[in-house]
Amino acid sequence: MSEDTGTRVKWLDVLWLVLLAGLALLPPLNEFHKQLTLLAIGIVQLAESRIVSRLPRPGPHIVVLLKIILATVLINHTGEVSINSSYYPVYYFPVVTAAVYFGTWGTLLWTLLASAAYCSFLYPALQQYELTATGAGELAIRILFFFLAAMVVNRFALENRRQTTRYQKLAEQLAETNRQLERVQAEARRSERLAALGQLSAGLAHEIRNPLGVIKGSAETLNRKLENTNPLASELAGYISSEVNRVSALVTRFLDFARPLRTEVRPLQVTNLLDQALETVAKQWQGEKIEVRRGYQQDLPTIPLDENLCEQAFVNLIQNAYDAMSGTGGVLHAEVREAQSNGRSGVQLRLQDTGPGIPAEMREQVFNPFVTTKKSGVGLGLSIVSKIVDEHHGTIRLDNSQGQGACFEIFFPAEEQA
């Protein structure tokens, strides 16, 4: 496509030079200034696009002004009485150029200036000749045709610009629709994976829990019987019991992930639940100091939420942020404001830490089960958070545009739209 455009532009340039060369071969032939002026007009015409692209605001003004000046010089050297020169249509160059680049009023002003430049030759002519009614009529006709040509071209240019703007807006809308469709498809695929994995996890967890109970009971019995007679066996039995407890806790998390959520929603302030979660994590934190900076919009609407589930989701996200900044400390930004998402009004919550962030290769998978950046993590925390948000008909996403740290955005729709 670009090659074709470049070829067309070159042919137009060649055509311009041929036409100007044709004018140069017409009388007056021995007028050196005429040839130079035609050459200058050709140079300005060929350089016009570069001038406008490099100087977007003053460029069109410079081009039109140069063409008016060169047209005036050409008229001055192509007639015994300049105003009677057969080359007067050269003023169509600046007039049409102004019509292409400017609006209606700009076009009229530049056409008026071009007409004034042409009429300036009337004064020296009147020093030798008398202006007859026929001559005045002829001059008026030429000037009016300048304005008519300017308005016709300007109307076409304005309509072309309107159509271009419409197509650009339509293209932007289509691009945004495609982005939203991709997000919805990604969420749908994630929901399908979560549902399938949830069913598998539920069945597997039930099958594992029963043998774990037997193993734990047997280990505790051995520990009691061998406590005095065989300390080593008793200690090993204690290890078995503690590890079984750890596996049992992991199975419980699998069941929490797989179990269908039963939400009991009521109108609540998101900021109250967020403050409770921040306080809960801060009380249990034993690492480096973490500063929490709140940015809550005033007069936020209430949102239909399940208090326990939402607090669980907030605690999980906040705990992840604290863990990410555990080595050096940092700042956790918590912001809540009204927002719009996919035509729905509601409340948006943003949690951004100053930790190392999430690796680029994992950003598209952070809400999938068993995807984690922690060495001892299982990878179910964010999956459960995503499931809780979905149950509230909201959306959650990882914002990659903030640079340092991880930034999670949660949107909850307003009460009447949930």
Stockholm file with secondary structure:
# STOCKHOLM 1.0

chainA/1-418         MSEDTGTRVKWLDVLWLVLLAGLALLPPLNEFHKQLTLLAIGIVQLAESRIVSRLPRPGPHIVVLLKIILATVLINHTGEVSINSSYYPVYYFPVVTAAVYFGTWGTLLWTLLASAAYCSFLYPALQQYELTATGAGELAIRILFFFLAAMVVNRFALENRRQTTRYQKLAEQLAETNRQLERVQAEARRSERLAALGQLSAGLAHEIRNPLGVIKGSAETLNRKLENTNPLASELAGYISSEVNRVSALVTRFLDFARPLRTEVRPLQVTNLLDQALETVAKQWQGEKIEVRRGYQQDLPTIPLDENLCEQAFVNLIQNAYDAMSGTGGVLHAEVREAQSNGRSGVQLRLQDTGPGIPAEMREQVFNPFVTTKKSGVGLGLSIVSKIVDEHHGTIRLDNSQGQGACFEIFFPAEEQA
#=GR chainA/1-418 SS CHHHHHHHHHHHHHHHHHHHHHHHTSSCCSCHHHHHHHHHHHHHHHHHHHHHHHSTTTHHHHHHHHHHHHHHHHHHTSCSSGGGCTTGGGGHHHHHHHHHHSCHHHHHHHHHHHHHHHHTTHHHHHTTSCCCHHHHHHHHHHHHHHHHHHHHHHHHHHHHHHHHHHHHHHHHHHHHHHHHHHHHHHHHHHHHHHHHHHHHHHHHHHHHHHHHHHHHHHHHHHHHHSTTTCHHHHHHHHHHHHHHHHHHHHHHHHHHHHSCCCCCCEEECHHHHHHHHHHHHHHHCCSSCEEEEEEECSSCCCEEECHHHHHHHHHHHHHHHHHHTTTTCEEEEEEEEEEEETTEEEEEEEEECCSCCCCGGGTTTTTSTTCCSSTTCCSCHHHHHHHHHHHTTCEEEECCTTCSSCEEEEEEECGGGC
#=GC SS_cons         CHHHHHHHHHHHHHHHHHHHHHHHTSSCCSCHHHHHHHHHHHHHHHHHHHHHHHSTTTHHHHHHHHHHHHHHHHHHTSCSSGGGCTTGGGGHHHHHHHHHHSCHHHHHHHHHHHHHHHHTTHHHHHTTSCCCHHHHHHHHHHHHHHHHHHHHHHHHHHHHHHHHHHHHHHHHHHHHHHHHHHHHHHHHHHHHHHHHHHHHHHHHHHHHHHHHHHHHHHHHHHHHHSTTTCHHHHHHHHHHHHHHHHHHHHHHHHHHHHSCCCCCCEEECHHHHHHHHHHHHHHHCCSSCEEEEEEECSSCCCEEECHHHHHHHHHHHHHHHHHHTTTTCEEEEEEEEEEEETTEEEEEEEEECCSCCCCGGGTTTTTSTTCCSSTTCCSCHHHHHHHHHHHTTCEEEECCTTCSSCEEEEEEECGGGC
//
